[in-house]
């Protein structure tokens, strides 16, 4: 079985992430979405909320699993039996960043291969960091996040629906 790990913080998962995962399903038999928990960073949404959102986004797709982890990504890949790490690239700076991670991962476990998929033009500008800023300033989230997440954010985040001019 060709199993890939798609790691990230997914705080929150964006339409760009979802696109990469869907395209990854055409390459791999299974994609494990690994929610990396960084104990030194303050996330906007709890791991449980992020996991629920991802599970809803992929309900009905048995080839997608979701799990949280707190270890090195390459060690988690080994733990879930993934021989591949799937990553999305939006820009040249993403490539430089991901290349260094890949080199480190190769040092730690040369048997795990990283696959990169380029984001589509429609999602190449979307990042969780930018989405969190839009949320903080009550901007419109349509076209950035799946509808079920937008509805939850409007309920969860103080201020409710976005401000309109």
N, C-alpha and C positions, 0 to 999 in steps of 0.2 A: 504494500500500500504506500502510495506517495502522499505523505502527510507533511503539511507546511504549518509553521507557526507564524502568525501575523501579530507581532508584539507592538504595544503602544500604551499610552496612558488613557486614550479615548475619553478625554475629559472636556467635552463629550465626543462621542463618535460622530463624524461628519459624513456628508454625502460623498466626499472624496474617499474616506476610508471604505465606505460601503462599496463604492465602485471598484476599488482595488481588490477587495475580498471577492466580489462577484466574478471579476476577471480571473482571479486566482483559482476559483473553482473549476475553470476550464483547463487548468494546468495540473491541478492536484486532486487526489481522491478525497482528501479531507483538509479543511483549514481549521486550525485551532487558533482562536482569537485570544491572545494572552494579554490580560490587563495588568500591566506592570505597576506595582504599588511602590512608589518612592517615598520612603518614610521621612525624607528631609524636605519634601515639598508639600505645600498645602493645596490640595485639590479643591476644585469648586464643587464637585459632586462626589458622593461616597462611592466606594467600589461596588457596593450592592446596587446602587441606582444605575451606575454605568453598565454593570453586567445585565441587569434587567432590560435596559434599553437595547443592548446588543442582541439579547435573546429574542426580544420582540421583533427586531429588524430582520432576523433570520429564522423566525418561526416557520416551520414547514420545510426547512432546508436541513435534512438530517446529516449533511456532510460538514456542517459547521458546529463546532463546540466552543464554549466560552469558559475561561478559567482565569482566576487571579493568581499572581505570583509575586514574590518578594526577593527573588534570587537573581543572579546573572541570567540574561536572556538565553545564552547558549546552554546553560545548565538546565533551564526550564525546557528548552527544546528537547534535550536528551530525556528529561523526565516524562514528557508526553509522547516520546517516540517520533519526534519530527526530525527528519534528515534535511529539511529545507526551512529557511527563514524567508518569508515574503515581506518585501518592503515597497512602499510607493515613493516615487521621486517627483517632486513638483518643479524643482529648479536646480541650477548648478550648485548653489550652497547646500542644498539637501544632499546632492551627490557627494560632495566633499565630506560632509558630516557622516553620512552612511558608509562611505569608503573606509574611514578610520575605524568605525565600529566593526565592519566586516573583517578588517585586518586583525583586530584584537580577537574577534570570535574565531578566526582561522588559527590563531596562536593557541587558543584554549581548546578548540576541537576542530581539527582539519577535516573531519568527516561531514560536517554540516555546511551545506552550500546555501548562499544567499541569492535570491532571485529578486530583481528590481523590475517594477512595472512603472512606466511613466504615466502620470496623471493626465486625464483628458483636459483639453482647454477649458471645459466648463467647470472643472473642479480644481484646477491647478493653483488657484489663489486661496483656496479654503484651508485653514488650519484651525486646530482646536484653540490655539492661543488667540487668534483673531476672533473666533466665535465667542470666546469668553469675554472679550472686550465688547462685542456687540451686545451680549447679554447684560453686562454691567451697566451699559449706557442705554439699555432698553431699546435697541434697534430691531429691525425686522430680521427674522431668522429664516424666512422662506428662501429656499434655494441653497441653504447651508446645511440644514439638518433634516432628518426625516420628520414627517408630521407628528408622529406619536411623541417624539422628544420635545418638539416645539410646544405641544399642548401641555406636557408635564412641566416644562420650564416656566410657562406662563402661570402655572399653579404653584410651583415650588419657589420661584425666585421672587423676592420682594419687589413690588412695583407692578406686577402683573404684565398685561400686554404692553407692547412697545409704544413709545410716544410717537405720534404722527404730527407732521407739520401742517 
